[in-house]
Amino acid sequence: MNTSPSTYEAQRLDASKLTYSYTTSPRPVPDEATLASSDETICTDHMIIVSWKAKSGWSAPELKPYGPLSLFPSASCLHYAHECFEGLKAYRGYDGKIRLFRPDCNGRRFKMSAERISLPSIDPEELEKLMVALLSVDSPKWLPKHHAGQFLYVRPTIIGSNAQLAAVAPTEALMYIIVGFMPRMDMPPGGKRLLTSPDDMVRAWVGGFGYAKVGANYGPTVTASQDAYRRGFHQILWLYGENGECTEAGASNFFVLWRRKDGAKELITAPLDDRLILNGVTRRSCLELVRQRLRDVEVTERKFTIGELLEAAEDNRLLESFSAGTAWFICPVSKVQHRDREINIPMGSDGGPGEITATIKGWLEDIMYGRCEHEWGVVVPEKESENCTL
Ligand SMILES: *Cc1c(COP(=O)(O)O)cnc(C)c1O
């Protein structure tokens, strides 16, 4: 079988070919109680799906009713983790508009993740157009105007779907976009409590794929996080290497604000260069905003260890800490437990986030919920059509 892509011109992903088949059995929008008691992620009425074949490339994207996929049991995603995804939110603004936050960054990361695991490449701009198309159909009903300050979660996914039990580059794939509800997690009472990862486990490793949003990075971390939940913590602080470098908090990036020994106020987070951590859109946005707007805070991306955190705690130099990511948003961290040592980190005077954490969070919220005009907030034009009524 010769599927060398150089011998023909495969079709690129093209959002302008999108076709629409609307649901004939629209579902009710769940209330808070239903959401809280559901074990399933409740998704909106529609999804977008596009198939890919090595020979012909991407098919015309279809918007159709949300529902199950049909796959052969031999599909490569089910055996060799040919799966990557993205996660972003659609925010209902206080000005009534729906916005995505820096979707171009998610698109570029999606392309990188797909290429890392031999899935077909996508054009980030076409992905963005497809997300906008889906939201423009489903948001008027599922995130109506009177839900200002709320969000839906958007999950683009690519899976290898070729029915072949050989660990080779998939010759068939599916990309789909679904939109669902996700609870708000940025305000756990008392702040987020982290437990450091066990000695015999790492989330990612140098030379591995921790920098890509591929499913293979997540399933295997759940045993550690379940243990943390049982012990009263929210997430694992993943350490790496002999010195215990602080890398990520669960599936969020980890930040500490401390006073350096020379007295400077410093916001520190793990670096990207050794490709251990995920290059978060929220992470990058925090770094950029603080560098632009807070002159008295130095911003540093470098390795820092749990030993440095313990030392700063002993010297009373810890000021604030937070985790940053789409799901948990900006979530203040109040405690890190490392073996038998407890690191307590100050919170704000009202029990919420500390001053700098709250400032960063406020800036991001202003952009996401349209309190200010900013190039990072991309407005989704909505279809107020007959298809969208309940
Ligand atoms: C998705 C993710 C993040 C956060 O990235 P955002 O783009 O800010 O949502 C951080 N770490 C891991 C491991 C992730 O999967």
The ligand as a Tripos MOL2 file, in Angstrom:
@<TRIPOS>MOLECULE
LIG
   15    15     1     0     0
SMALL
NO_CHARGES

@<TRIPOS>ATOM
      1 C1         -4.4140   22.3880   28.4890 C.3       1 LIG1
      2 C2         -3.3240   22.3220   29.5070 C.ar      1 LIG1
      3 C3         -2.8360   23.4520   30.1810 C.ar      1 LIG1
      4 C4         -3.4630   24.7990   30.0620 C.3       1 LIG1
      5 O1         -3.4130   25.3250   28.7930 O.3       1 LIG1
      6 P1         -4.4330   26.4980   28.3930 P.3       1 LIG1
      7 O2         -4.1250   26.7530   26.9740 O.co2     1 LIG1
      8 O3         -4.0940   27.6500   29.2680 O.co2     1 LIG1
      9 O4         -5.7860   25.9800   28.6380 O.co2     1 LIG1
     10 C5         -1.7580   23.2920   31.0240 C.ar      1 LIG1
     11 N1         -1.1880   22.0850   31.2320 N.ar      1 LIG1
     12 C6         -1.6340   20.9750   30.6210 C.ar      1 LIG1
     13 C7         -0.9580   19.6830   30.8760 C.3       1 LIG1
     14 C8         -2.7210   21.0570   29.7520 C.ar      1 LIG1
     15 O5         -3.1780   19.9590   29.1620 O.3       1 LIG1
@<TRIPOS>BOND
     1     1     2 1
     2     2     3 ar
     3     2    14 ar
     4     3     4 1
     5     3    10 ar
     6     4     5 1
     7     5     6 1
     8     6     7 2
     9     6     8 1
    10     6     9 1
    11    10    11 ar
    12    11    12 ar
    13    12    13 1
    14    12    14 ar
    15    14    15 1
@<TRIPOS>SUBSTRUCTURE
     1 LIG1         1 GROUP 0 **** ****
